[in-house]
Amino acid sequence: KRGGVTDFFPDRLHRMLDEVENAGQQNIVGYFAHGRAFCVFKPDKFVSEIMPKFYKEGKLSSFQRQLNLYGFTRIAGAPDTGGYYHDFFLRGRPGLCRKIRRQKNKRLIQLMKFL
C-alpha cells in the first residue's frame, strides 16, 4: 500500500496486460514480442472495452498521463513506434514494478509555490 492506494498504477497495468493476453485481446493492447515494451494498438477499442475493466478514468489521455507520471517512455523509433517502455516493466516480471516510482508533477509544484 502506497499513499493510501492499494493497487498502484504499474501493478494494475501489468495485471491488465496479463489478463488481456489471456483473453486473446492482445491485438487491442499488449506487449511487443520481446516483452520489454507494450503498445495500445487499437485506441478506440482500448478505451471502450479494456479501460472500463481496470481504470476509473475513461480517457486515453488520462491513461497516457499516468504512464508519463510513472516514467514510461514513448518509443519513437521503429520497429516499436508508439509503444511504451520502462526499465522496470517487463512481461512476466511483475515484481519489478515495485521499483517504479511516481514522479513529481513539476508544473503542479511550481503552481503551488506561486499560490
C-alpha positions as CSV (number, residue, x, y, z in Angstrom):
1,K,0.0,0.0,0.0
2,R,1.4,3.4,-1.1
3,G,0.0,6.7,-0.1
4,G,-3.5,5.2,0.5
5,V,-3.5,3.5,-2.8
6,T,-4.0,-0.3,-2.6
7,D,-3.3,-1.1,-6.2
8,F,-0.9,1.4,-7.8
9,F,-0.8,2.0,-11.5
10,P,2.2,-0.1,-12.6
11,D,0.8,-3.2,-10.8
12,R,-2.6,-2.7,-12.3
13,L,-1.0,-2.1,-15.8
14,H,0.9,-5.4,-15.5
15,R,-2.2,-7.3,-14.4
16,M,-4.2,-5.7,-17.2
17,L,-1.7,-6.7,-19.9
18,D,-1.6,-10.3,-18.5
19,E,-5.4,-10.6,-18.4
20,V,-5.8,-9.1,-21.9
21,E,-3.3,-11.6,-23.2
22,N,-5.0,-14.5,-21.5
23,A,-8.3,-13.3,-23.0
24,G,-6.8,-13.2,-26.5
25,Q,-7.2,-9.5,-26.9
26,Q,-3.6,-8.6,-27.3
27,N,-4.4,-7.1,-30.7
28,I,-6.0,-4.2,-28.8
29,V,-3.3,-3.6,-26.2
30,G,-0.3,-5.9,-25.5
31,Y,3.4,-6.5,-25.2
32,F,5.7,-6.5,-28.2
33,A,7.1,-9.9,-28.9
34,H,10.3,-9.2,-26.9
35,G,8.3,-8.3,-23.8
36,R,10.2,-5.1,-22.9
37,A,7.5,-2.7,-24.1
38,F,3.8,-2.6,-24.8
39,C,1.5,-0.7,-27.1
40,V,-2.1,0.3,-27.4
41,F,-2.7,-1.0,-30.9
42,K,-6.4,0.0,-31.2
43,P,-7.0,3.1,-29.1
44,D,-10.8,3.2,-29.6
45,K,-11.4,-0.4,-28.6
46,F,-8.9,0.0,-25.7
47,V,-11.0,2.9,-24.3
48,S,-14.3,1.2,-24.8
49,E,-13.5,-2.4,-24.0
50,I,-10.4,-2.6,-21.8
51,M,-10.1,0.6,-19.8
52,P,-13.5,0.3,-18.0
53,K,-12.5,-3.1,-16.5
54,F,-9.3,-1.7,-15.0
55,Y,-9.4,2.1,-14.6
56,K,-11.8,4.7,-13.3
57,E,-10.8,7.2,-15.9
58,G,-12.3,6.8,-19.3
59,K,-9.9,8.8,-21.4
60,L,-6.9,7.6,-23.2
61,S,-5.1,10.9,-22.4
62,S,-5.6,10.2,-18.6
63,F,-4.0,6.8,-19.1
64,Q,-1.1,8.3,-21.0
65,R,-0.6,10.9,-18.3
66,Q,-0.3,8.1,-15.7
67,L,2.3,6.5,-17.9
68,N,4.2,9.7,-18.1
69,L,4.0,10.3,-14.3
70,Y,5.4,6.8,-13.7
71,G,8.4,7.4,-16.0
72,F,7.3,5.4,-19.0
73,T,8.9,6.5,-22.3
74,R,7.0,6.6,-25.6
75,I,9.0,4.9,-28.3
76,A,9.6,6.9,-31.4
77,G,11.9,4.6,-33.3
78,A,10.9,1.7,-35.5
79,P,10.0,-1.1,-35.1
80,D,8.3,-0.4,-31.8
81,T,6.9,3.1,-32.7
82,G,4.1,4.2,-30.4
83,G,4.9,1.7,-27.7
84,Y,5.8,2.4,-24.1
85,Y,8.9,1.3,-22.2
86,H,10.2,1.4,-18.7
87,D,13.4,-0.3,-17.3
88,F,11.4,-2.0,-14.6
89,F,8.4,-3.1,-16.6
90,L,8.9,-6.4,-18.3
91,R,6.5,-9.2,-19.3
92,G,6.5,-12.0,-16.8
93,R,8.3,-9.9,-14.1
94,P,5.5,-8.2,-12.1
95,G,7.8,-7.9,-9.0
96,L,10.0,-5.3,-10.9
97,C,7.0,-2.9,-10.8
98,R,7.8,-2.3,-7.1
99,K,10.8,-0.3,-8.2
100,I,8.8,2.1,-10.3
101,R,8.1,5.4,-8.5
102,R,5.6,8.1,-9.4
103,Q,7.4,11.2,-10.4
104,K,6.5,14.6,-9.0
105,N,4.5,16.8,-11.3
106,K,6.9,19.8,-11.6
107,R,4.3,22.0,-13.1
108,L,2.0,21.5,-10.1
109,I,4.8,22.2,-7.7
110,Q,5.6,25.4,-9.5
111,L,1.9,26.5,-9.3
112,M,1.8,25.7,-5.5
113,K,4.8,27.9,-4.9
114,F,3.1,30.7,-6.8
115,L,0.0,30.5,-4.7
